[in-house]
Every structure is written in C-alpha cells, then in structure tokens.
Amino acid sequence: MYVCSCFGITEAQVKKHADAGACTPRQIASACKAGTDCGGCVRRIQALLGRGDCSRRELLDQRQEPATAPLAHPVAAAIAAGAVRDVRLSDAA
C-alpha cells in the first residue's frame, strides 16, 4: 500500500528505512523524500514508526543531562536568573 502518493513510497519502503535506523518522519524524508511534498503522509509515517525500538530514541530517553548547560560566567548566570536586566559589554568583562 502506498504511504506517499507524491513520491510513490510504500509501507514496505518506510518499514525498510525504519529497520535501517530511521526513527522519525524527518529521517524517513531524508532517506526517500516521503513527506516532503504535500505532507499528507506524515501522520501515516508517524503511525508506521510508532513508539517501537529505536536505538537513538532509547539514548535520548536515557539521557540524564539537563536541557541547558550551566552558565559559567557570573554575569550570564545573573541574567538567566533575572537578577540583571541591563548589561553593558564593559560591565561583563
């Protein structure tokens, strides 16, 4: 059955790319262009990918690091905390 009519991509082709390591619709698009024209097939591609085993997804789920790196410079930390509103470059040196 066709998933992407624009490029003639079938379910079997999407599954083949998924088995080769494509975990997201964007990675499928990079592999075969499916989802890059009208976009009507993106939800179907998402459904085919599901929440199955994907080594990249598992690595992301296991990552324990914070989303942002700690700010090393005290002025940058103060700005991030909202304690400082107006900083001149001469003040930050």
Secondary structure, DSSP 8 states (H G I E B T S, - for coil): -EEETTTTEEHHHHHHHHHTT--SHHHHHHHH-TTSSS-TTHHHHHHHHTT---HHHHHHHH--S-SS----SHHHHHHHHTS-S---HHHH-
